[in-house]
Amino acid sequence: MTGVAGAGESGGAAAGERGVVAASALPVVVTCSRGLEEVVARELDTLGFARVEAGRGMVRARGDATDVLRANLWLRAATRVLLPVAEGAVDGREALYRLARGVAWEDRIGRGQSLAVAVAGGSRAFASSAFAALTVKDAIVDQLRERWGSRPDVDRADPDLRVHLHLAEPLTTLSLDSTGEPLAHRGYRPRGGPAPLAESLAAGILLLAGYDGSQPFLDPMCGTGTVAIEAALIATSRAPGLGRRFSCERWLGHDAGRMAELRGAARAAVTAVRAPLRARDIDPRAVAATARNARAAGVSEIVAVEVGDLRTLAGIAAGSVVVTNPPYGRRIGVGEDLGALYGELGDVLKREAVDSSAWLLVGDLELAKRIGLRPRRRIVLFNGPIECRLLGFELFTGSAASRRTAATS
């Protein structure tokens, strides 16, 4: 995984040991945006997890408790790190109640601690996800009342133990959520705002683009700066979770000393930037937001932020990686002539980004045609509910025929 410096120091398996599972290994499920499964699988493999297997919107693997801590610190493109504790066929309330009652919850939550149940997925057995969550909560509370003579509190806002229920057919899964707030919530950007790109999706796009910090970087339509800031984190090998806490740090038996060691190793792994990073936008308010967010992320001295019209963009160094998320006209750009904007973007890339690569996340295939360039790669990604295409372009001097002739010579 790009930017996972020092990961091997804390016990990851060597390359020749992949697939060998230690006796203490735990089943782990890492969720992610659809389209990023293989990216996350590569990240987990680099971090030393065993039996890594990509699925749909998630990746399965096996690792120990330290691996789970390290994953929360270092994963860039993932959403949550879950530890399954029960799985079975569920055809209604009674079956779900039995499944939840079968877990030894007294080993996972202490007296005086609180819990909450979150639900994902869906099943014909439950028309209401709230009812399914209530069923699991009742099973946990009933079991602990029998053991302790008292019941734990439920705290939906800030629980000590987060239980994740994934409704699916044929099997429903109960897991412990080791992450808490999604991994995309790095802590450097206010939540909400005008159509922000999730940090984890921005990082996944950069990893798909092959960006590793050795190339000059540019986002010519940076918005609030998420792509540029994630590029800076990759370029300096900064662990994306270094500035936040995780739900597993409140679990029974959590090794606070080990977590402190991992954080110290992550801070020591930060490197100097090797190539320039630029973020540019025509809107001064967006540029100001980018500057604020870059300061909060600790990369303000790394990312050069500027106000500028796309049509006047110049000076893209050869070998650059250009990555941007132009407006789709759904939440941002409504009422604008986006066709002309996409045409101008294509013209600028052809004129200024010679011998570089460009990666554009587009949510409207008709608008994508206005770019006027043929993509080398098309990758389906989901920006929230919006099905998008990540288009990768290789931009060279001269025509394709002349390049083939030169290569042959």
Secondary structure as UniProt FT lines:
FT   TURN            2..3
FT   TURN            5..6
FT   HELIX           7..10
FT   HELIX           15..17
FT   TURN            18..19
FT   TURN            23..24
FT   STRAND          26..32
FT   TURN            34..35
FT   HELIX           37..46
FT   TURN            47..48
FT   STRAND          50..54
FT   STRAND          58..63
FT   HELIX           65..74
FT   STRAND          78..88
FT   HELIX           93..101
FT   HELIX           105..107
FT   TURN            111..112
FT   STRAND          114..121
FT   TURN            124..125
FT   HELIX           129..148
FT   STRAND          153..154
FT   STRAND          161..167
FT   STRAND          172..177
FT   TURN            183..184
FT   HELIX           199..208
FT   TURN            209..210
FT   STRAND          217..219
FT   TURN            220..221
FT   TURN            223..224
FT   HELIX           226..235
FT   TURN            236..237
FT   TURN            240..243
FT   HELIX           247..250
FT   TURN            252..253
FT   HELIX           256..268
FT   STRAND          277..281
FT   HELIX           284..297
FT   TURN            300..302
FT   STRAND          303..307
FT   HELIX           310..312
FT   TURN            318..319
FT   STRAND          321..324
FT   TURN            334..335
FT   HELIX           338..352
FT   TURN            354..355
FT   STRAND          356..362
FT   HELIX           365..369
FT   TURN            370..371
FT   STRAND          377..383
FT   TURN            384..385
FT   STRAND          386..395
FT   HELIX           400..408
//
